[in-house]
Amino acid sequence: MKMEGYIDEYGHPKVPVTVDGLSMDAVVDTGFDGDLCLPIQVAIQLGLKLCDTMEVELADGTRKRSVLKKGLF
């Protein structure tokens, strides 16, 4: 199965769905808050300048310390 979607003008991920013959674009609830969590090895390979750590909660409810990068670039 292949599903294609798009990001609307408000930054919401959407996919077309059909329910009981009614077609609509549904918002995909990703929980995305604008931050990205990368493995430390990947951050180092990308040459990111890391600035601090903080405790984060992952989607499965586990908590761990994560290294932070300041800003986008």
Backbone as JSON, one array per atom type, in Angstrom:
{
  "sequence": "MKMEGYIDEYGHPKVPVTVDGLSMDAVVDTGFDGDLCLPIQVAIQLGLKLCDTMEVELADGTRKRSVLKKGLF",
  "N": [[0.84, -1.17, 0.0], [0.52, 2.22, -0.78], [0.72, 5.49, 0.39], [0.13, 8.83, -0.16], [0.69, 12.18, 0.81], [0.49, 15.61, 1.89], [1.83, 18.78, 2.98], [0.02, 21.3, 4.44], [-0.76, 24.89, 4.12], [-0.52, 25.76, 6.69], [1.33, 24.19, 7.85], [0.49, 21.66, 8.56], [0.48, 18.13, 8.36], [-1.2, 16.29, 5.88], [-3.43, 13.8, 4.54], [-5.25, 12.3, 1.86], [-8.39, 10.78, 2.44], [-11.05, 8.34, 2.3], [-14.18, 7.85, 3.6], [-16.92, 5.88, 4.06], [-17.68, 6.53, 1.42], [-17.34, 9.28, 1.35], [-15.04, 11.67, 0.5], [-12.14, 13.26, 1.83], [-9.57, 15.48, 3.11], [-7.48, 14.46, 5.59], [-6.06, 15.42, 8.7], [-2.93, 14.4, 9.83], [-2.04, 13.2, 12.89], [0.83, 13.77, 14.21], [2.18, 14.57, 16.43], [4.24, 16.31, 16.19], [6.36, 18.88, 17.18], [8.06, 20.74, 16.17], [10.64, 20.27, 16.89], [13.49, 18.13, 16.46], [14.7, 14.91, 17.05], [17.76, 13.43, 17.1], [20.06, 10.66, 16.82], [23.07, 10.81, 18.77], [25.4, 10.12, 17.37], [24.72, 10.67, 14.72], [24.28, 13.45, 14.83], [26.88, 14.31, 15.39], [28.21, 13.41, 13.05], [26.99, 15.11, 11.23], [28.1, 17.44, 11.94], [27.01, 19.16, 13.82], [26.8, 21.81, 16.18], [26.76, 21.26, 19.43], [25.03, 22.22, 22.41], [23.89, 21.87, 24.99], [22.13, 19.79, 27.42], [19.0, 18.07, 27.99], [16.2, 16.65, 29.72], [14.05, 14.46, 28.02], [10.85, 13.26, 26.9], [9.98, 10.4, 25.2], [7.94, 9.13, 22.46], [6.97, 6.67, 23.3], [6.77, 6.99, 25.99], [9.05, 6.66, 27.53], [11.77, 8.2, 29.32], [14.65, 10.21, 28.81], [17.99, 11.63, 28.8], [18.9, 14.14, 26.53], [20.97, 15.53, 23.99], [21.28, 18.93, 23.07], [21.01, 21.15, 20.25], [21.62, 24.44, 19.43], [19.33, 26.58, 17.84], [18.47, 26.52, 14.25], [20.57, 26.29, 12.39]],
  "CA": [[0.0, 0.0, 0.0], [1.26, 3.48, -0.84], [-0.12, 6.62, 0.75], [0.81, 10.1, -0.39], [0.03, 13.31, 1.42], [1.11, 16.91, 1.66], [1.85, 19.71, 4.1], [-0.79, 22.46, 4.04], [-0.17, 26.22, 4.32], [-0.32, 25.97, 8.13], [2.33, 23.24, 8.29], [-0.13, 20.42, 9.02], [0.55, 17.02, 7.4], [-2.53, 15.81, 5.53], [-3.56, 12.73, 3.56], [-6.63, 12.12, 1.42], [-9.05, 9.56, 2.89], [-12.45, 8.18, 1.94], [-14.93, 7.14, 4.63], [-18.31, 5.71, 3.63], [-17.89, 7.22, 0.16], [-17.06, 10.71, 1.47], [-13.6, 11.94, 0.42], [-11.69, 14.47, 2.52], [-8.17, 15.49, 3.5], [-7.41, 14.3, 7.04], [-4.82, 15.84, 9.36], [-2.22, 13.31, 10.47], [-1.57, 13.63, 14.21], [2.19, 13.26, 14.38], [2.76, 15.05, 17.67], [5.42, 17.1, 15.84], [6.36, 20.19, 17.83], [9.08, 21.59, 15.57], [11.97, 19.8, 17.27], [13.9, 16.86, 15.87], [15.59, 14.15, 17.92], [18.7, 12.62, 16.32], [21.09, 9.97, 17.6], [24.27, 11.64, 18.93], [26.35, 9.79, 16.3], [24.29, 11.39, 13.5], [24.54, 14.87, 15.08], [28.32, 14.51, 15.24], [28.52, 13.27, 11.62], [26.49, 16.3, 10.54], [28.89, 18.59, 12.37], [26.18, 20.09, 14.59], [27.41, 22.35, 17.38], [25.86, 20.89, 20.52], [25.18, 23.26, 23.42], [23.35, 21.59, 26.31], [21.31, 18.58, 27.49], [17.75, 18.19, 28.72], [15.44, 15.4, 29.78], [12.95, 14.45, 27.06], [9.97, 12.1, 26.94], [9.77, 9.87, 23.87], [6.55, 8.79, 22.15], [6.56, 5.49, 24.06], [6.71, 7.35, 27.39], [10.33, 6.6, 28.22], [12.44, 9.49, 29.5], [16.1, 10.12, 28.74], [18.68, 12.89, 28.57], [19.19, 14.35, 25.11], [21.85, 16.67, 23.71], [20.59, 19.96, 22.31], [21.7, 22.05, 19.34], [20.97, 25.77, 19.46], [18.86, 27.11, 16.56], [18.36, 25.61, 13.11], [21.84, 26.08, 11.66]],
  "C": [[0.89, 1.24, 0.0], [0.29, 4.6, -0.51], [0.69, 7.89, 0.54], [0.0, 11.22, 0.22], [0.76, 14.59, 1.1], [1.09, 17.7, 2.95], [1.05, 20.94, 3.66], [-0.1, 23.78, 4.41], [0.06, 26.54, 5.79], [0.72, 25.01, 8.72], [1.77, 21.93, 8.81], [0.02, 19.32, 7.96], [-0.85, 16.47, 7.15], [-2.45, 14.7, 4.49], [-5.02, 12.64, 3.14], [-7.17, 10.78, 1.93], [-10.48, 9.54, 2.38], [-13.11, 7.32, 3.01], [-16.38, 7.09, 4.2], [-18.62, 6.51, 2.37], [-17.62, 8.71, 0.18], [-15.55, 10.93, 1.48], [-13.26, 13.26, 1.1], [-10.19, 14.37, 2.75], [-8.12, 15.48, 5.02], [-6.05, 14.77, 7.55], [-4.22, 14.61, 10.04], [-1.66, 13.82, 11.79], [-0.21, 13.0, 14.47], [2.78, 13.62, 15.74], [3.97, 15.94, 17.44], [5.32, 18.49, 16.45], [7.45, 21.12, 17.29], [10.49, 21.18, 15.93], [12.23, 18.44, 16.65], [14.89, 16.19, 16.79], [16.45, 13.24, 17.04], [19.62, 11.85, 17.25], [22.36, 10.83, 17.64], [25.28, 11.38, 17.82], [26.01, 10.54, 15.01], [24.57, 12.88, 13.66], [26.02, 15.19, 14.89], [28.72, 14.41, 13.78], [28.09, 14.49, 10.83], [27.25, 17.56, 10.92], [28.08, 19.6, 13.17], [26.93, 20.54, 15.84], [26.42, 22.17, 18.53], [26.11, 21.79, 21.72], [24.74, 22.87, 24.83], [22.67, 20.22, 26.28], [20.02, 18.9, 28.21], [17.08, 16.84, 28.76], [14.27, 15.51, 28.82], [12.11, 13.2, 27.29], [9.7, 11.67, 25.51], [8.32, 9.44, 23.69], [6.06, 7.58, 22.94], [6.52, 5.74, 25.57], [8.02, 7.25, 28.15], [10.96, 7.98, 28.27], [13.93, 9.26, 29.44], [16.69, 11.51, 28.57], [19.05, 12.97, 27.1], [20.07, 15.58, 24.97], [21.12, 17.65, 22.82], [21.54, 20.71, 21.38], [20.93, 23.35, 19.36], [20.59, 26.19, 18.05], [18.83, 26.07, 15.45], [19.68, 25.3, 12.45], [23.02, 26.48, 12.48]]
}
